[in-house]
């Protein structure tokens, strides 16, 4: 307090010209912000080396500096918040990371015209946190927003778009897995098309899921099977009380036979194996488009209840 009074007095009596003081403040601000840039580079280096504990205090310092000298909606502050969020996420401090990503999202959404892809990336981090908590209902709409941005900005066949599509497909299927035995025809037509395209990419059976030239993209196929083979509950899984949903991506040939099947979206290996084996034995009616038989991509969803 004494120092503040002294500075004010000196200004009043003209001993320190105000312009000199402002120049000094500007120089201090420039120096601090330059320090933040150097610290940010060090944060990235340490993060890439897996030294998250060492990077965390530096990332905190960058946020502190930029909060002091920049406006609350400055994208450089947004960058600092994102980096600090990544440090917390690496240290499994998901609540702290979530709060920082939410702040970061608000900043970038205030500059949305020039930062759409960055917004998509932040949405994916927020979705990832919810997946870690098995909150698939919370994750799916965040991934869906990210997919919508990436398809528009980067294209439907861009690798990052495809990866976002796969993440969305898994979270949406896990969120609505209890509906696996019914058709999801009550979805909005636009969302239904997007869901089917996302599931097509999830299976990785065709080169381009944006075009239905190699196979017809479908959603959950359980209720469309002529013969749906249910997997047995493996003894080892029963003993360990394993449970959950297993999602099997399938490719059906022109005769209705499953010619390719693979487990997707994680799960227990014992359950995945028996689910894939059961899926291969299931049978479907041939699908015709303009009187021409077509291959079909989709998923089968199996539920295992601990016994």
Buried (B, 14 or more C-beta within 10 A) or exposed (E): EEEEEEEEEBEEEEEBEEEEEEEEEEEEBEEBBEEBEEBBEBBBEBBEEEEBEBBBEBBBBBBBBBBEBBEEEBBBBBBBBBBBBBBBBBBEBBEBBBEBBEBBBBBBBEBEEEBBBBBBBBBBBBBBBBBBEEBBEBBBBBBBBBBBBBBEBBEBBBEBBBBBBBBBBBBBBBBBBEBBEEBBEEBEEEEBEBBBBBBBBBBBBBEEBBEBEBBBBBBBBBEBBEEBBEBEBBEEBBEEEBBBBBBBBBBBBBEBBBEBBBBBBBBBEBBBBBBBBBBBBBBBEBBEEEEEEBBBBBBBBBBBEEE
